[in-house]
Amino acid sequence: YLITGNAMMPHTSVFRRTFEVLGADRTGLTFRVGREATLSGALRSMGADPPPKTGLTLTQTTGGGEYSLYGEAAADGKFEIADVWPGTWQFYLSGPGTGECFVSSVGADGPESPGNALTVPETAHVTASVTMDCGSSAIEGKTLDAADHLLPQAGVALISADPAKRLSRLYLKRTYSTSEGGFRITGVIPGEYLMVVF
């Protein structure tokens, strides 16, 4: 369930919180209402200027589903996203020229940390810095069975070896091999991965 409403604290503020009800009556629920933040900051690109009109998506996964908020970086990299409620969000890029790019580090009101996760505290304004990297890689090969025969149209999945990174869709890539057994996976962020053929 998603609870929404208005609160007067001292200004009118919209709040959203999710909760899950599993098969029984729930009593004694406590709802803590806090202010949503405006997230503003700058997007920078390693080695080059960000592509024009780079889209920014903030995604939060909770027991109630996945929620996304959207913004766009201006030509100078500055952006603003309103109505961001507290919690941990994942930053993703979209738009022309970002297909091989990924968020390599992000920070809120302080230094950046590796990865695309951002924790938003309960405050009125958060200043964020986001770094994108267009240095992703591609992996190509052939799918073979145990006897080294070509395995056509097999599923191929690439999953981060780091369990914490598996929560981000940036570290999960999937494709199918061709009728000749060949496959190619693009947009792979540098790191250690497990490959599964199914």
C-alpha positions as CSV (number, residue, x, y, z in Angstrom):
1,Y,0.0,0.0,0.0
2,L,1.1,3.6,-0.6
3,I,0.0,6.2,1.8
4,T,-0.1,9.8,0.5
5,G,-1.3,13.0,2.1
6,N,-0.5,16.5,3.0
7,A,1.2,17.7,6.2
8,M,1.6,21.2,7.6
9,M,5.2,21.4,8.8
10,P,5.4,24.6,8.8
11,H,4.7,24.6,5.0
12,T,2.4,22.2,3.2
13,S,4.4,19.1,2.2
14,V,3.3,16.0,0.3
15,F,4.4,12.7,1.9
16,R,4.5,9.2,0.6
17,R,5.3,6.0,2.5
18,T,4.9,2.4,1.6
19,F,3.9,-0.5,3.7
20,E,3.0,-4.1,3.1
21,V,0.2,-6.1,4.7
22,L,0.7,-9.9,4.6
23,G,-2.3,-12.1,5.2
24,A,-3.4,-10.9,8.7
25,D,-4.8,-7.8,10.4
26,R,-2.2,-5.2,11.3
27,T,-2.5,-3.2,14.4
28,G,-0.2,-0.8,16.2
29,L,1.2,0.7,13.0
30,T,3.3,3.8,13.4
31,F,3.8,6.2,10.5
32,R,6.6,8.6,10.7
33,V,6.0,11.6,8.4
34,G,8.9,13.6,7.2
35,R,9.6,16.2,4.6
36,E,10.5,15.3,1.0
37,A,13.7,16.7,-0.4
38,T,14.6,18.6,-3.5
39,L,17.7,17.0,-4.9
40,S,19.9,19.3,-6.9
41,G,23.4,19.1,-8.1
42,A,25.7,18.5,-11.0
43,L,26.4,15.7,-13.3
44,R,30.0,15.4,-14.6
45,S,31.4,13.0,-17.1
46,M,34.9,11.4,-16.8
47,G,37.0,12.6,-19.7
48,A,34.3,14.6,-21.6
49,D,31.3,16.7,-21.2
50,P,28.0,14.9,-20.5
51,P,25.9,14.3,-23.6
52,P,23.2,17.1,-24.1
53,K,19.9,16.4,-22.4
54,T,21.2,13.5,-20.3
55,G,18.2,12.1,-18.4
56,L,18.5,11.1,-14.8
57,T,16.3,8.5,-13.2
58,L,16.1,7.8,-9.5
59,T,14.7,4.4,-8.6
60,Q,13.7,3.1,-5.2
61,T,12.6,-0.5,-4.7
62,T,10.5,-1.2,-1.6
63,G,8.2,-4.0,-0.5
64,G,5.5,-2.1,-2.3
65,G,7.2,-2.0,-5.7
66,E,9.5,0.1,-7.7
67,Y,9.2,3.9,-7.8
68,S,11.0,6.2,-10.2
69,L,11.6,10.0,-10.3
70,Y,13.0,11.8,-13.4
71,G,15.1,14.8,-14.1
72,E,17.4,16.1,-16.9
73,A,20.8,17.6,-16.7
74,A,21.2,21.0,-18.4
75,A,24.1,21.6,-20.8
76,D,26.3,22.6,-17.8
77,G,25.4,19.3,-16.0
78,K,23.2,21.0,-13.4
79,F,19.9,19.2,-12.5
80,E,17.1,19.3,-10.0
81,I,14.6,16.6,-9.0
82,A,11.8,17.4,-6.6
83,D,9.7,15.3,-4.2
84,V,12.4,12.8,-3.3
85,W,11.4,11.0,-0.1
86,P,14.0,9.7,2.3
87,G,15.7,6.4,1.7
88,T,18.2,4.7,-0.7
89,W,17.8,5.4,-4.4
90,Q,19.6,4.1,-7.4
91,F,20.8,6.6,-10.1
92,Y,20.5,5.6,-13.8
93,L,21.2,7.5,-17.0
94,S,19.1,7.8,-20.2
95,G,18.9,9.7,-23.4
96,P,20.9,10.0,-26.6
97,G,24.6,9.2,-26.2
98,T,24.3,7.4,-22.8
99,G,23.9,3.8,-24.0
100,E,27.5,2.8,-23.0
101,C,27.6,5.1,-20.0
102,F,26.9,4.4,-16.3
103,V,26.9,6.2,-13.0
104,S,30.3,5.4,-11.5
105,S,30.0,7.4,-8.2
106,V,27.5,9.6,-6.4
107,G,27.5,11.7,-3.3
108,A,25.0,13.7,-1.2
109,D,26.1,16.7,0.8
110,G,29.7,15.3,0.8
111,P,32.2,13.3,-1.0
112,E,31.2,10.7,-3.7
113,S,31.2,7.0,-3.1
114,P,31.7,4.4,-5.8
115,G,28.5,3.0,-7.4
116,N,25.1,4.5,-8.2
117,A,23.4,4.3,-4.8
118,L,22.4,7.5,-3.0
119,T,20.9,7.8,0.5
120,V,18.6,10.7,0.9
121,P,18.1,11.9,4.5
122,E,15.0,13.6,5.9
123,T,15.8,17.1,5.0
124,A,14.4,19.9,2.7
125,H,17.3,20.0,0.3
126,V,20.1,17.7,-0.7
127,T,23.0,18.7,-2.9
128,A,24.2,15.7,-5.0
129,S,27.2,15.1,-7.2
130,V,27.0,12.4,-9.8
131,T,29.8,11.2,-12.0
132,M,29.1,9.3,-15.2
133,D,31.7,7.1,-17.0
134,C,31.3,6.1,-20.7
135,G,34.1,3.5,-20.4
136,S,32.0,0.4,-20.3
137,S,33.1,-2.7,-22.1
138,A,31.6,-5.4,-24.3
139,I,31.9,-9.2,-24.0
140,E,31.5,-11.5,-26.9
141,G,31.9,-15.2,-27.3
142,K,30.2,-18.5,-28.2
143,T,28.0,-20.8,-26.2
144,L,29.1,-24.4,-26.1
145,D,27.8,-27.5,-24.4
146,A,29.9,-29.9,-22.3
147,A,31.2,-31.6,-25.5
148,D,32.2,-28.3,-27.1
149,H,29.4,-28.3,-29.6
150,L,27.8,-25.0,-30.4
151,L,24.7,-24.2,-28.3
152,P,22.4,-22.0,-30.4
153,Q,19.8,-19.6,-28.9
154,A,21.0,-20.2,-25.3
155,G,20.4,-17.6,-22.6
156,V,23.5,-15.8,-21.4
157,A,23.4,-13.8,-18.1
158,L,26.2,-11.7,-16.6
159,I,25.8,-11.1,-12.9
160,S,28.1,-9.1,-10.6
161,A,30.2,-11.3,-8.3
162,D,29.6,-8.7,-5.5
163,P,26.2,-9.5,-3.8
164,A,25.7,-5.8,-2.9
165,K,25.9,-4.8,-6.5
166,R,23.3,-7.3,-7.6
167,L,20.6,-5.0,-6.2
168,S,21.3,-2.6,-9.1
169,R,20.2,-3.5,-12.6
170,L,23.5,-2.0,-13.9
171,Y,25.2,-5.2,-12.9
172,L,22.9,-7.6,-14.6
173,K,23.1,-8.1,-18.4
174,R,21.2,-10.7,-20.4
175,T,21.1,-11.8,-24.0
176,Y,20.6,-14.9,-26.2
177,S,23.1,-16.5,-28.5
178,T,22.4,-16.6,-32.2
179,S,21.6,-19.7,-34.2
180,E,25.4,-20.0,-34.7
181,G,26.0,-19.8,-30.9
182,G,27.6,-16.4,-30.9
183,F,26.6,-13.7,-28.4
184,R,27.6,-10.1,-27.5
185,I,26.8,-8.2,-24.3
186,T,27.5,-4.4,-24.3
187,G,27.5,-1.8,-21.6
188,V,29.4,-3.9,-19.1
189,I,30.7,-1.9,-16.2
190,P,34.3,-2.9,-15.2
191,G,34.4,-5.4,-12.4
192,E,34.1,-9.1,-11.5
193,Y,31.2,-11.1,-12.8
194,L,29.6,-14.5,-12.9
195,M,28.4,-15.8,-16.3
196,V,25.5,-18.2,-16.5
197,V,24.4,-20.0,-19.7
198,F,21.0,-21.5,-19.6
